[in-house]
Amino acid sequence: MTVEIRFKQENEFFRVIKAGLTTDPPGALYGPRVMEDYELVWILEGSATVHFDHHKINAKAGTILLRRPGVKDFYEWSTTQ
């Protein structure tokens, strides 16, 4: 289960585009994609291997990630909870 908040910078301020709670099934794959806004991902349960461009992050419950605009991301959710 994750909390996702997408926001974009406009002039000196940030505007929230989308916010929500998602539950992805074990073993789910998401991406790759390149977005033109920021994204904050807070992993509440489970774990994932997250790829930001050429960086690999082993993210477990409690991890908070911030993806910048123009970064290619790819999520591999663990097959176990």
C-alpha positions as CSV (number, residue, x, y, z in Angstrom):
1,M,0.0,0.0,0.0
2,T,1.4,3.4,-1.0
3,V,0.5,7.0,-0.7
4,E,1.3,8.9,-3.9
5,I,1.3,12.7,-4.4
6,R,2.2,14.2,-7.7
7,F,2.9,17.9,-7.9
8,K,4.3,20.4,-10.3
9,Q,6.2,23.6,-9.9
10,E,4.5,26.8,-11.2
11,N,6.6,29.9,-10.8
12,E,7.7,30.0,-7.2
13,F,5.0,27.6,-5.9
14,F,4.0,23.9,-6.2
15,R,0.6,22.7,-7.2
16,V,-0.8,19.3,-6.3
17,I,-1.9,17.5,-9.4
18,K,-3.0,14.1,-7.9
19,A,-3.0,12.5,-4.5
20,G,-4.2,9.1,-3.5
21,L,-3.7,5.7,-1.8
22,T,-2.9,2.7,-4.0
23,T,-2.7,-1.0,-3.3
24,D,-0.6,-2.9,-5.8
25,P,-0.8,-6.8,-5.9
26,P,2.4,-8.8,-5.0
27,G,4.7,-9.0,-8.0
28,A,3.2,-6.0,-9.9
29,L,5.3,-4.1,-12.3
30,Y,4.8,-0.4,-13.0
31,G,6.6,1.5,-15.7
32,P,9.0,2.4,-17.1
33,R,7.8,5.9,-17.7
34,V,9.1,9.5,-17.7
35,M,6.9,12.1,-16.1
36,E,7.2,15.9,-16.2
37,D,6.2,16.5,-12.6
38,Y,7.4,15.6,-9.1
39,E,6.1,12.5,-7.4
40,L,6.3,11.7,-3.7
41,V,5.8,8.0,-2.9
42,W,5.4,6.7,0.7
43,I,5.5,2.9,1.0
44,L,3.2,1.9,3.9
45,E,3.2,-1.9,3.4
46,G,5.3,-4.4,1.5
47,S,8.4,-3.6,-0.4
48,A,9.6,-2.8,-3.9
49,T,12.7,-2.5,-6.0
50,V,12.5,1.0,-7.5
51,H,14.6,2.2,-10.4
52,F,15.1,6.0,-10.9
53,D,17.1,6.3,-14.1
54,H,20.2,4.1,-13.5
55,H,19.8,4.0,-9.7
56,K,18.3,0.9,-8.0
57,I,16.6,1.4,-4.6
58,N,15.4,-1.5,-2.4
59,A,12.5,0.2,-0.7
60,K,10.7,-1.4,2.3
61,A,7.7,-0.2,4.3
62,G,8.3,3.3,5.7
63,T,10.4,4.4,2.7
64,I,9.6,7.8,1.2
65,L,10.8,8.5,-2.3
66,L,10.8,11.8,-4.3
67,R,11.0,11.5,-8.1
68,R,12.0,14.6,-10.0
69,P,10.6,15.7,-13.4
70,G,12.3,14.0,-16.3
71,V,13.5,10.9,-14.4
72,K,12.6,7.5,-15.8
73,D,11.0,5.3,-13.1
74,F,10.2,1.6,-12.9
75,Y,8.7,-0.2,-9.9
76,E,8.9,-4.0,-9.1
77,W,6.7,-4.9,-6.2
78,S,7.8,-7.8,-4.0
79,T,6.1,-11.1,-4.6
80,T,5.6,-11.4,-0.8
81,Q,4.0,-8.9,1.7
